Each structure stands twice: as C-alpha cells, then as structure tokens.
Amino acid sequence: MVDEGADEADRDVELEDDDSGAVIAAVGRQVRLWREAAGLRAAELGAAIGYGENQVYKVEVGKRIPKPEFLDRADEVLGAGGKLAAMKKDVAEARYPKKVRDLAKLEREAVELGSYGNHNLHGLLQTEEYARALYEMRRPAFGADQIARYVAARMARQEIFGAEPLRMLTFVLEEVTVRRPLGGRAIARRQLERLLEVGRLRHVEIQVMPTDREDHAGMGGQFQLLKFDDGTAVAHWEGQLSNRLISDPKEVRIIELRYGIVRAQALTPRESLAFVEKVLGET
C-alpha cells in the first residue's frame, strides 16, 4: 500500500543556483540506475517502498529531495548494498541553501563564536516559531516550501550548542531585539524563555546592549566573529541583499576590537539574564 503521507511530505526542489541541485540530480540518477538494473518500473518500486509512482519519477529526475526513509527502503528493495542509503548525509546537507551550509560548517569548526545583533535575534538563538515568523514577513514573499527549507536549515545549525568539545558562544543583543514581539505575544514569550535556557548554559554568554547607552562601538552594524583552533579568525557580515565573509586579518582585527568594546559597553551576562526575565514578565 502506498504511503500517501510520506509522498506528500517530500517537497519539490527549490534550490538556489549552487551545487545542491547537482547533488539531488546525482542521487536521483543512482536511484533510476539501480531500479532499471533490478528490472522494476517506477510504479513497482513505488509500491514496494510505500511511495507513489509520481514521487519516484520526481526523485529520479532531481525534482524532489528524497527523504531518508525513501533511500533506506529503495536501497533494501533494489539490493544496493548500502550505496543508496549512504547518500542520506549528502541529501540532508543539500536540503539547505549553500550560504547556510557554508556558515554552518564554519560554526562547527570554530572554537569560539561571538555575535553582535542589532535587528533581530541571532539565528542560533531563535525558536522555530520565531524563525518562521521572520521568514514569513520577508518581502518579496517566500513560498511555503522555501520557508520550510530555510527554517529547517536554521534549526539544524543549533546542534552547535551540544557539540563536543564545547566551544565558547557569546552574543550581544540590542535591547530592541529582546523587546520586539516578532510573530506575536505567544511566540515572543517562548523566544524569551529560550534565551534564558540558552543563556544559562556554561559555555554560552548572552549580553544585552541597553538602548540608552550614549557610547556604542557597534554602530557600524551587526556581525559575527569566528575563531579557530589554529589561531585564525574570520568575520561574517549579513546585509539586506548579500552576505560577506571577511578573512583579511586587518579587517578581522577591526571586528575583534569593536566586539570587545561592545561587550564591555553592554550589560554583564548576569544582568542581561535578569533583564530578559524582566521583559518576559512584562510580555
């Protein structure tokens, strides 16, 4: 019997012009080659693994991203000996935009991450509902599948909090990012609770920059600073329509200088958590 729920759960590919599409197309070709070698029609393979014929065709031509269970079942039915199932990791990474994958890779490799945000909360701190609300308010509007893809990518990056060895994660948040109820009151409350949960982790420090500060070293805009085990560092800047990775040592030193001053000007981590608790009580 065809699993219609599984069929509907997979989505048509909406990939940017990067290597994601090539990965999905290559996986699809492998599925088709193994199916043909087994002497099965697409409908027969679909029936055997619990998917519709149309789903199988779309996977084979690279129009849909196969779910892990699709590859597991196809591998078993087609006798691929683990070769199709082994592609799950590549497919999982290809689900996300290249710029997100590149940033996530840097975050995983970093031993220290520092971020100053002035517009909305950093992606690593966001709840799923908060992240979805941000993407839903984008203009021009994103499609539902595109929003789901971006949200999933953002949530996947948060694995960094539990990754070992633990890395030092510091965040400086403008007061307005804590107070602004993006998505509505219920979402804002859960987001504030999430800040308190994360801020109490031993390897995480969250600081709030009060709006009434008369001196502020971060007026040049938001940024992220990543330091690596070999002593090198890079900075990441995100604007309205583009992102920029800063690797020039002279420019990185400027970002490091600014971040150090911004942290000194903000509330201490203890004061900041008390501030978040106060805002939560008012929300």
Phi and psi in degrees as a GROMACS rama.xvg file:
@    title "Ramachandran Plot"
@    xaxis  label "Phi"
@    yaxis  label "Psi"
@TYPE xy
-72.2666  132.916  VAL-2
-85.2234  92.2099  ASP-3
-65.129  -30.5173  GLU-4
-63.2913  -42.0974  GLY-5
-65.8772  -37.3127  ALA-6
-63.2752  -41.3061  ASP-7
-75.3018  -24.1581  GLU-8
-70.6221  -32.6594  ALA-9
-75.1161  148.431  ASP-10
-118.349  151.038  ARG-11
-61.6499  145.813  ASP-12
-70.5016  130.665  VAL-13
-128.61  73.9741  GLU-14
-100.889  141.849  LEU-15
-66.7234  175.528  GLU-16
-78.8257  71.4053  ASP-17
-139.7  -162.566  ASP-18
-80.5346  -1.75008  ASP-19
-60.75  -46.7144  SER-20
-60.1583  -37.9299  GLY-21
-65.9434  -38.5221  ALA-22
-64.215  -48.3144  VAL-23
-63.8932  -38.6393  ILE-24
-65.1211  -40.1265  ALA-25
-65.9769  -40.4247  ALA-26
-64.0697  -42.5073  VAL-27
-61.1804  -40.6409  GLY-28
-62.6671  -39.8262  ARG-29
-64.1625  -40.5231  GLN-30
-61.0327  -45.12  VAL-31
-63.4475  -44.3453  ARG-32
-62.8535  -42.3246  LEU-33
-68.2335  -36.346  TRP-34
-65.4592  -46.3884  ARG-35
-64.7028  -38.3086  GLU-36
-64.9817  -28.8652  ALA-37
-84.7555  -4.95643  ALA-38
73.0029  28.3449  GLY-39
-107.696  145.483  LEU-40
-83.3462  162.363  ARG-41
-58.021  -38.9306  ALA-42
-65.0044  -37.5091  ALA-43
-69.1351  -41.3718  GLU-44
-63.9172  -43.667  LEU-45
-58.1077  -44.7975  GLY-46
-63.7053  -35.9135  ALA-47
-72.6488  -29.6713  ALA-48
-107.822  0.692911  ILE-49
86.3364  27.0066  GLY-50
-127.326  159.194  TYR-51
-76.9714  158.256  GLY-52
-59.0727  -42.115  GLU-53
-62.6273  -36.727  ASN-54
-62.3102  -45.2002  GLN-55
-62.2759  -45.4995  VAL-56
-59.1749  -44.0989  TYR-57
-65.1146  -36.4192  LYS-58
-65.7972  -43.6426  VAL-59
-65.9509  -29.8675  GLU-60
-97.5834  8.55583  VAL-61
77.0323  22.4065  GLY-62
-95.717  -13.6448  LYS-63
-134.696  146.683  ARG-64
-87.1893  117.093  ILE-65
-70.3635  138.248  PRO-66
-75.9498  160.934  LYS-67
-55.555  -40.2791  PRO-68
-67.5393  -29.2064  GLU-69
-61.2709  -48.6585  PHE-70
-67.6257  -37.2784  LEU-71
-62.662  -47.2374  ASP-72
-67.7962  -42.7231  ARG-73
-63.0523  -39.9505  ALA-74
-60.2246  -43.4516  ASP-75
-68.9447  -46.4007  GLU-76
-67.1159  -38.1926  VAL-77
-89.4123  -2.83508  LEU-78
64.9769  39.9997  GLY-79
-80.5413  -4.03368  ALA-80
63.52  30.9018  GLY-81
92.0431  -5.72591  GLY-82
-69.3537  -37.6253  LYS-83
-76.1828  -41.6568  LEU-84
-61.9937  -31.824  ALA-85
-67.1491  -14.8133  ALA-86
-83.1155  -1.53511  MET-87
-59.7527  -39.5944  LYS-88
-64.6816  -44.0589  LYS-89
-62.974  -40.899  ASP-90
-65.834  -41.1261  VAL-91
-60.4351  -41.8927  ALA-92
-70.0526  -35.6419  GLU-93
-70.3158  -16.5003  ALA-94
-64.1324  -23.6262  ARG-95
-103.199  150.673  TYR-96
-58.9901  148.056  PRO-97
-58.6193  -42.0662  LYS-98
-63.4721  -32.3037  LYS-99
-73.0436  -41.8231  VAL-100
-62.7408  -41.5953  ARG-101
-63.507  -43.5323  ASP-102
-66.6839  -42.0861  LEU-103
-61.7001  -37.6546  ALA-104
-63.8318  -43.2022  LYS-105
-63.6764  -40.6866  LEU-106
-64.4134  -37.9918  GLU-107
-67.4718  -34.1467  ARG-108
-82.1117  -20.3149  GLU-109
-71.7656  146.726  ALA-110
-98.0799  -13.9066  VAL-111
-148.366  134.149  GLU-112
-130.132  130.601  LEU-113
-128.743  141.298  GLY-114
-141.249  137.52  SER-115
-117.705  124.345  TYR-116
-123.599  137.091  GLY-117
-123.17  1.02388  ASN-118
-122.517  -48.1011  HIS-119
-146.045  170.847  ASN-120
-66.7911  147.561  LEU-121
-58.9875  145.261  HIS-122
-57.1413  -32.9442  GLY-123
-69.663  -18.0773  LEU-124
-98.1312  -9.57805  LEU-125
-78.2651  143.036  GLN-126
-77.6032  164.002  THR-127
-61.3345  -39.5136  GLU-128
-67.229  -39.6043  GLU-129
-65.1755  -45.4662  TYR-130
-61.0391  -43.853  ALA-131
-62.2301  -41.0026  ARG-132
-60.7031  -39.6887  ALA-133
-62.3338  -45.014  LEU-134
-70.7991  -31.5664  TYR-135
-70.8952  -21.7841  GLU-136
-95.7154  5.18627  MET-137
-67.1614  145.983  ARG-138
-134.222  129.666  ARG-139
-59.4942  153.096  PRO-140
-68.9666  143.017  ALA-141
-85.7285  151.443  PHE-142
-75.491  162.258  GLY-143
-59.4803  -42.2649  ALA-144
-67.0041  -38.314  ASP-145
-65.7485  -40.6839  GLN-146
-62.307  -45.4008  ILE-147
-59.6667  -38.8949  ALA-148
-67.3506  -44.7232  ARG-149
-66.7982  -40.7776  TYR-150
-63.3769  -44.3105  VAL-151
-60.519  -39.829  ALA-152
-64.7147  -41.3495  ALA-153
-66.0315  -41.48  ARG-154
-66.5558  -36.5602  MET-155
-63.6719  -33.5127  ALA-156
-62.9959  -24.1843  ARG-157
-74.3404  -2.03786  GLN-158
-61.4532  -17.3438  GLU-159
-59.5772  -28.4538  ILE-160
-64.677  -31.6757  PHE-161
-103.399  -1.43722  GLY-162
-70.0683  139.607  ALA-163
-114.405  144.79  GLU-164
-67.6932  149.169  PRO-165
-63.6766  138.715  LEU-166
-109.733  156.464  ARG-167
-79.5456  125.564  MET-168
-121.779  120.625  LEU-169
-125.858  142.745  THR-170
-137.239  133.942  PHE-171
-113.813  120.905  VAL-172
-113.04  132.443  LEU-173
-65.0529  144.291  GLU-174
-52.4805  -38.0969  GLU-175
-64.0389  -30.6331  VAL-176
-69.9508  -24.5229  THR-177
-82.6862  -34.6367  VAL-178
-86.9593  -27.7061  ARG-179
-68.6123  119.381  ARG-180
-84.4289  60.4842  PRO-181
-60.5682  128.634  LEU-182
89.0629  -9.13116  GLY-183
111.43  168.73  GLY-184
-62.0733  -44.9608  ARG-185
-62.6563  -44.2234  ALA-186
-66.0173  -39.9017  ILE-187
-62.6108  -40.8168  ALA-188
-63.8683  -45.7862  ARG-189
-64.3343  -34.693  ARG-190
-67.1221  -40.5288  GLN-191
-64.9762  -38.91  LEU-192
-62.9758  -37.9472  GLU-193
-64.7711  -40.3831  ARG-194
-59.3596  -41.7168  LEU-195
-66.4513  -39.7208  LEU-196
-61.7593  -49.7325  GLU-197
-69.2979  -40.3081  VAL-198
-65.4583  -17.1125  GLY-199
-90.421  -5.15524  ARG-200
-67.933  144.633  LEU-201
-64.7744  -28.336  ARG-202
-102.488  15.498  HIS-203
-126.296  134.622  VAL-204
-128.189  124.128  GLU-205
-113.812  129.886  ILE-206
-125.622  146.094  GLN-207
-108.912  132.498  VAL-208
-95.2014  109.213  MET-209
-62.1876  144.623  PRO-210
-66.2514  -26.6547  THR-211
-84.3396  8.33292  ASP-212
-65.2463  132.009  ARG-213
-87.6971  -15.6325  GLU-214
-128.391  128.653  ASP-215
-148.085  117.428  HIS-216
-83.8342  -3.56703  ALA-217
-103.918  20.9844  GLY-218
-70.198  -8.83507  MET-219
-77.4493  -8.07053  GLY-220
119.173  172.848  GLY-221
-76.3416  157.549  GLN-222
-163.066  168.121  PHE-223
-132.702  139.305  GLN-224
-121.458  127.998  LEU-225
-123.982  128.11  LEU-226
-115.336  142.253  LYS-227
-114.839  166.576  PHE-228
-62.9749  -25.9295  ASP-229
-85.8023  6.74713  ASP-230
92.1778  -6.86487  GLY-231
-84.097  167.535  THR-232
-152.109  153.122  ALA-233
-136.62  160.531  VAL-234
-122.306  152.755  ALA-235
-126.835  127.47  HIS-236
-119.313  133.401  TRP-237
-121.737  122.894  GLU-238
-109.898  -167.107  GLY-239
-61.5375  -46.8568  GLN-240
-122.443  1.70479  LEU-241
-154.763  161.165  SER-242
-119.102  153.015  ASN-243
-138.289  129.186  ARG-244
-96.4858  123.798  LEU-245
-104.626  115.17  ILE-246
-118.739  -11.5647  SER-247
-62.1594  122.436  ASP-248
-53.9181  -37.5666  PRO-249
-65.9895  -42.1575  LYS-250
-70.8774  -37.2078  GLU-251
-63.4974  -38.9753  VAL-252
-62.6396  -35.4754  ARG-253
-63.2902  -44.4398  ILE-254
-63.2951  -41.8023  ILE-255
-60.803  -44.052  GLU-256
-59.9893  -48.7055  LEU-257
-62.4815  -40.7531  ARG-258
-66.2364  -39.9891  TYR-259
-60.5929  -41.6271  GLY-260
-70.4039  -40.8067  ILE-261
-58.5963  -44.0034  VAL-262
-63.3959  -37.5841  ARG-263
-69.2834  -29.7425  ALA-264
-82.7093  -20.6954  GLN-265
-81.2977  170.89  ALA-266
-63.639  153.049  LEU-267
-67.9143  163.106  THR-268
-55.4478  -41.649  PRO-269
-64.451  -46.7469  ARG-270
-62.9683  -35.2842  GLU-271
-68.5571  -41.7082  SER-272
-65.0551  -36.8557  LEU-273
-64.424  -37.356  ALA-274
-65.6951  -43.9453  PHE-275
-62.1931  -41.4036  VAL-276
-60.9847  -38.8987  GLU-277
-64.6314  -44.7059  LYS-278
-64.81  -39.2421  VAL-279
-59.8371  -41.9735  LEU-280
-65.7981  -23.7276  GLY-281
-91.0851  -11.9052  GLU-282
